[in-house]
Amino acid sequence: MTPQLRHMLRDDDLTHEEQKQVLELGMKFRENRFYKQPFAGPQGVAVIFDKPSTRTRSSFSIGVAELGGYPLVIDKSGSQLGRGEPVADTARVLTRMAYGIVWRTFGQDRVEEMAKYADCPVVNALTDEFHPCQILADFLTLAQFKGGVDALKGMTIAYLGDAANNMSNSYLLGGAVAGMHVRVAGPHGYLPDPAIVADAERIAAENGGSILVTTDPKEAVAGADCVFTDTWVSMGEEAEYAIRSKPFWPYQVNDELMALAKPDALFQHCLPAYRGKEVTSSVIDGPQSVVWDEAENRLHAQKALLTWLVGWQRGDESLLA
């Protein structure tokens, strides 16, 4: 295989078959947390946080260590990025030291610029537009409970709530890549960017899936294999909760809505969750909820992704399976 630098900036950076490869690797890491160690040496991976994090910080820090590497965790307050250094300059420096760059930041343009100037894989650990690592973990959880990676194609998933946020965008693109039937439901004014919907529709058609965007939560959930939601208020908007949350109450995932999905449907939430708001306690703490497996699978999915990206960069096919 010819070496080729690959990044994971948005969910459609992987093809259908490549996504399957990463998820199959993730299943192997679930079985053996030390299945591959591409960063043995150890080799350093820069993990940069412009936003607070629990699951992303923990999963990438522990994950890089289990891959044999050294996680160099950089907070905004401890980085010249936080003092206005151009992204391109940071990329030029880190790429001479690190074997990978993971960044949780704000605008999608920032990770794209980092990737433009980096000579190592760059991973989007969350931006305002996309959260591809979370979607890989969510799909790994579906594979865990629903019969393996091959079972994902043709599955129906529903996402309820703020359909204009990064999670909705990533479910649309990631689900389309997987060949799923993706339904997202949110109130008027909180629906996804038509350009992202158009991309998702094109990709879904190529892979045997479909896309539905609706304002009707019941239509989205009917017959679904898994129901997803997210907090209605993003980081930094907590003070506006009372006002901002008003349009979303019809999209609360509760027992009545879950009853419209398949009897064996799963419930997932990327966390943190606010019980009694976007989801009731009876659902998130109930028998259909797999949120703790989902959180654990951030570790396995991200290790698989990093291993796969390094395999491409080094031209090492042994790291792709």
C-alpha positions in Angstrom: 0.0 0.0 0.0 1.4 3.4 -0.9 1.7 5.7 2.1 -1.0 8.4 2.2 -1.7 11.0 4.8 -5.3 10.7 6.0 -7.2 12.9 8.5 -10.6 12.5 10.2 -12.2 15.9 10.1 -15.8 15.0 9.3 -17.7 11.8 9.1 -17.6 11.4 5.3 -13.8 11.4 5.3 -14.2 7.6 5.4 -15.9 5.6 2.7 -18.4 2.9 3.5 -15.7 0.1 3.4 -13.2 2.2 5.4 -15.8 3.0 8.1 -16.4 -0.8 8.4 -12.6 -1.4 8.7 -12.4 1.1 11.6 -15.4 -0.4 13.3 -14.1 -3.9 12.9 -10.8 -2.7 14.5 -12.8 -1.2 17.3 -14.5 -4.5 18.0 -11.0 -6.1 18.2 -9.9 -3.4 20.6 -13.0 -4.2 22.7 -11.8 -7.7 23.0 -8.2 -6.8 23.6 -7.3 -3.3 24.6 -3.7 -3.8 23.5 -4.6 -5.4 20.2 -2.2 -3.0 18.3 0.3 -0.5 19.5 1.2 1.7 16.6 2.8 4.4 18.8 5.1 2.0 20.7 8.4 3.7 21.5 6.7 5.6 22.9 5.7 8.1 20.3 3.9 11.3 21.2 0.4 12.4 20.2 -0.7 15.9 20.8 -4.2 16.1 22.3 -5.4 19.7 22.4 -8.5 21.0 24.2 -10.0 24.4 23.6 -13.3 23.2 25.3 -13.9 21.3 28.6 -14.1 17.6 28.3 -14.5 14.4 30.4 -15.0 11.5 28.0 -12.9 12.9 25.1 -10.0 13.7 27.4 -10.1 10.4 29.2 -10.6 8.3 26.1 -7.9 9.9 24.0 -5.4 10.2 26.9 -5.8 6.6 28.0 -6.2 5.4 24.4 -2.9 6.8 23.2 -1.1 5.3 26.2 -2.7 1.9 25.5 -1.5 2.3 21.9 2.0 2.5 23.3 2.3 6.2 22.9 2.6 9.3 25.0 -0.4 11.6 25.2 0.7 15.3 25.3 -2.4 16.9 26.6 -2.5 20.6 25.9 -5.2 22.9 27.4 -6.2 26.2 25.8 -4.8 28.1 28.8 -1.4 26.4 28.4 -1.1 26.8 24.6 0.0 29.7 22.4 -3.1 28.9 20.4 -5.0 30.4 23.2 -2.9 33.6 22.9 -3.5 34.0 19.2 -0.7 32.0 17.5 -1.8 31.1 14.0 -3.1 27.6 13.6 -0.7 27.0 10.7 2.3 27.9 12.9 1.2 25.5 15.6 0.7 22.8 13.0 4.2 23.3 11.6 5.7 22.9 15.1 3.7 20.0 16.4 4.1 18.0 13.2 7.9 18.0 13.7 7.4 16.4 17.2 4.1 14.5 17.3 2.9 11.4 15.4 -0.7 12.6 15.5 -2.8 15.6 16.5 -6.2 15.4 18.1 -8.1 18.7 18.6 -11.3 19.6 20.4 -12.1 23.1 19.3 -14.7 25.5 18.0 -14.9 26.3 14.2 -14.4 23.5 11.7 -12.1 25.8 9.8 -9.6 25.4 12.6 -9.1 21.6 12.3 -9.1 22.0 8.5 -6.3 24.5 8.7 -4.4 22.3 11.1 -4.7 19.4 8.7 -3.6 21.6 5.8 -0.2 22.3 7.4 0.3 19.0 9.4 2.4 16.1 8.2 0.7 13.7 10.6 -2.9 12.6 11.0 -5.2 15.2 12.4 -8.4 14.0 14.2 -11.4 16.2 14.9 -12.3 15.5 18.6 -15.3 17.8 18.3 -16.0 21.1 16.5 -19.1 23.2 16.4 -20.0 21.5 13.1 -19.1 17.8 13.6 -18.3 15.1 16.2 -17.1 12.1 14.1 -15.4 10.3 16.9 -18.6 10.1 18.9 -20.5 8.7 15.9 -17.9 5.9 15.5 -18.4 5.1 19.2 -22.1 5.1 18.8 -22.0 2.8 15.7 -19.5 0.5 17.5 -22.1 0.3 20.3 -24.8 -0.7 17.8 -22.5 -3.3 16.4 -21.8 -4.6 19.9 -25.5 -5.1 20.6 -27.0 -5.7 17.2 -25.0 -8.5 15.6 -21.8 -7.0 14.5 -20.6 -4.3 12.0 -22.3 -5.9 9.0 -25.6 -5.5 10.7 -25.4 -1.7 10.6 -26.2 -1.4 6.9 -30.0 -1.0 6.5 -30.5 -0.1 10.2 -32.9 2.8 11.0 -31.7 5.4 13.5 -33.4 8.4 14.9 -32.0 11.5 16.4 -34.2 14.0 18.3 -33.6 17.5 19.6 -31.4 20.2 18.2 -31.1 19.0 14.6 -28.9 21.9 13.7 -26.0 20.9 15.9 -22.8 19.0 15.4 -24.3 15.7 16.5 -27.1 15.9 14.0 -24.7 16.7 11.3 -22.5 13.8 12.1 -25.4 11.3 12.4 -26.5 12.4 8.9 -23.1 12.0 7.3 -21.9 9.0 9.4 -25.2 7.2 9.0 -25.2 7.8 5.3 -21.7 6.4 5.0 -22.8 3.3 6.9 -25.8 2.8 4.6 -28.3 3.5 7.3 -31.8 5.0 7.2 -31.2 8.2 9.2 -34.0 10.3 10.6 -33.4 13.6 12.4 -36.2 15.5 14.0 -36.1 19.0 15.5 -38.2 22.2 15.7 -38.4 24.8 13.0 -35.3 27.0 13.3 -33.2 24.1 14.5 -33.0 21.9 11.4 -29.7 20.9 9.7 -27.9 22.9 7.0 -29.3 22.0 3.6 -25.8 21.5 2.2 -25.1 18.9 4.8 -28.4 17.2 4.1 -27.6 17.2 0.4 -24.2 15.6 1.1 -25.9 13.0 3.3 -28.6 12.2 0.7 -26.0 11.7 -2.0 -23.8 9.4 0.2 -26.9 7.5 1.5 -28.0 6.8 -2.1 -24.6 5.4 -2.9 -24.7 3.0 0.1 -28.3 1.9 0.1 -29.5 4.2 2.9 -31.9 7.1 3.2 -32.2 10.5 4.9 -35.3 12.0 6.5 -35.4 15.4 8.1 -38.7 16.2 9.9 -40.2 18.3 12.6 -42.3 15.3 13.8 -40.6 13.3 16.6 -43.0 10.5 16.2 -42.3 10.1 12.5 -38.6 9.9 13.3 -38.8 7.3 16.0 -41.4 5.0 14.4 -39.8 1.6 13.9 -36.3 2.8 14.7 -33.5 0.4 15.8 -31.9 3.1 18.0 -32.9 6.5 19.3 -30.3 9.1 20.0 -30.5 12.5 21.6 -28.2 15.2 23.0 -28.4 18.1 25.4 -30.5 21.0 24.2 -28.1 23.6 25.3 -24.5 23.6 24.1 -21.4 24.6 26.2 -21.5 28.3 27.0 -25.3 28.6 26.6 -26.3 27.2 30.0 -27.5 30.7 31.2 -30.0 30.7 28.4 -31.5 27.3 29.2 -35.0 28.4 30.2 -35.4 30.3 27.0 -33.5 28.1 24.6 -35.1 24.8 25.7 -38.7 25.8 25.0 -38.9 24.6 21.4 -37.4 21.2 22.3 -39.8 19.8 24.9 -41.9 17.8 22.3 -38.6 16.1 21.4 -37.8 14.8 24.9 -37.0 11.1 24.7 -39.5 9.5 27.1 -41.3 6.1 27.5 -44.1 7.2 25.1 -41.7 8.0 22.3 -39.5 4.9 22.9 -42.6 2.8 22.6 -42.9 3.8 19.0 -39.5 2.4 18.2 -38.8 -1.3 17.7 -39.4 -3.4 20.9 -35.7 -4.1 21.0 -34.6 -0.6 20.2 -31.6 0.9 22.0 -31.2 4.3 23.5 -27.9 6.3 23.2 -26.8 9.7 24.5 -23.3 11.1 24.0 -23.4 12.6 27.6 -23.5 14.6 29.7 -27.2 14.0 30.0 -29.8 16.2 31.8 -32.4 13.8 33.2 -35.9 15.2 33.0 -35.0 17.4 30.1 -33.8 15.9 26.8 -34.4 12.4 28.3 -36.3 11.0 31.2 -34.7 9.0 34.0 -36.9 6.1 33.1 -35.3 5.9 29.6 -31.6 6.7 30.3 -31.6 4.4 33.4 -33.9 1.8 31.8 -33.2 -1.5 30.1 -32.9 -0.1 26.6 -30.2 2.4 27.5 -26.6 1.5 26.5 -25.1 4.9 27.4 -22.3 3.4 29.6 -21.2 1.0 26.9 -21.4 3.9 24.5 -19.1 6.0 26.7 -16.6 3.2 27.0 -16.7 2.7 23.2 -15.2 6.1 22.7 -11.9 4.5 23.9 -12.1 1.5 21.5 -13.4 3.4 18.5 -10.8 6.2 18.8 -7.9 3.7 19.2 -9.1 2.0 16.1 -9.3 5.3 14.2 -5.8 6.4 15.2 -4.4 2.9 14.4 -6.1 3.0 11.0 -4.9 6.5 10.1 -1.4 5.6 11.1 -1.6 2.5 9.0 -2.4 4.6 5.9 0.3 7.1 6.7 3.0 4.4 7.0 1.7 2.2 4.3 1.3 -0.6 6.8 -1.7 -2.8 6.0 -1.2 -4.8 9.2 -2.6 -1.8 11.1 -5.8 -1.7 9.0 -7.3 -5.0 10.2 
